[in-house]
């Protein structure tokens, strides 16, 4: 039971929350997903991308998981992800910590067309 209750903690749907006096601006993770998906849309070796946000020690951070086609060029994919993060930082008006995780495996072997979800 301990293992079950300790998994999945820290996930949040809020990517950025700014307060200024009585005003508050909240940016949902959907915006982050849209920016990343848009920037990775034309990259040939990307099968899919998934973005999650977490609250780590009271600071919001994003994890971008990118499924790369088997035999794909990881350098090209990382360059595209770096460009997407730059656009994201410019869109949000601030930098947020990002963990990039490239994956492969059965799904990347069986994938037929290039898509970003």
N, C-alpha and C positions, 0 to 999 in steps of 0.2 A: 504493500500500500504506500509506503514511503516513496518508492520509485515513481509510482503513478502520480502522486500529488506534487512531486517536485519537478515534473516535466512541463514544458510549455510556458513557464513563467516569464514575465517581462514583455510579452508581445503587446503591441498597441496599434491602434489605427491612426494615431496622430503622429505626423512626421515632424512638425514644428508648431510650437505654441509660443507666441510673443505677447507680452503684456506691456502696455504703456499707459500708466495712470488707470483710468476706469475702462479703457478699451482693451480688447483681447482679439488676437487674430490666430486662428487655428487652421493648419494645413493638413489635410487628410492624406493618408498613404496613397490614395488613388491618383493624386496629382503626380507623385513620385513615379508610380507605375506608368502613367501615361507618358511622362517625359522619357523614361528609360526605353519603353516600347517604341516610341517614335524614333529615337536616336539609333536603336538597334534594328529597325525595320529592314533596312537594305543590306545588312551584313550577311553574306552568303553562308558562312559557317555557323551562324547562330540558329538553333532549332527553337529555343524558347528562353524566356527570361522571367524570373519571378522576384518580386521585391517584397520584403517584410521589414517592418520597423519594430524596434525594441526600446525599452526604457532600461538603460544600464547605468547604475549608480546615479540616478536622477538626470541622466543626459540621454537624449534621443539619438539613436543610431539606426542605420539602414543596412540590410543584408541583401545583396543582389546575387542571385544564383542564376548562372547562365549555362544552359545545356549546349555543348559544342558538338558539331557533327564529327563523327569518327574520322580521323585524319585531317581535321580542320586546322587552320593556322591559328594557334593560340595568341600569337603576337598581334595579329590583325584584330582578333576579338577583344583582347585587352586594350588595344588602342581605341577601338570603338566604345568600349565601356568607359574608358577614361574621358573620352569626348562627351559621353552622356552625363557623366558625373560633373564635368565642367558646366554643361548647359543647366543641369539641375541646380548647382550652386548659384549660378547667375539668376535662374528663375526664382529661387527661394530668397535670394538676397543675403545668403549666409552659407557657410559650409557646415555640413553635418558629417559626423564620422560614418564611413562606409566600409563594409567588408564585402569583397568580391570573391565569389566562389564559383569556379568553373567546374562543370561536371560533364561526364561522358557516360558510356555504358550501353546497355541494351537499347534504351530509347534512342540514343544517338545513332546506333547501328541500323535500326529499323526505320528511322525517319526518312520520308521520301521528299518532302518539299520543305523549303526554308520558311519558317513561320516564327513570329514572336507573339506570345499570348499576353 
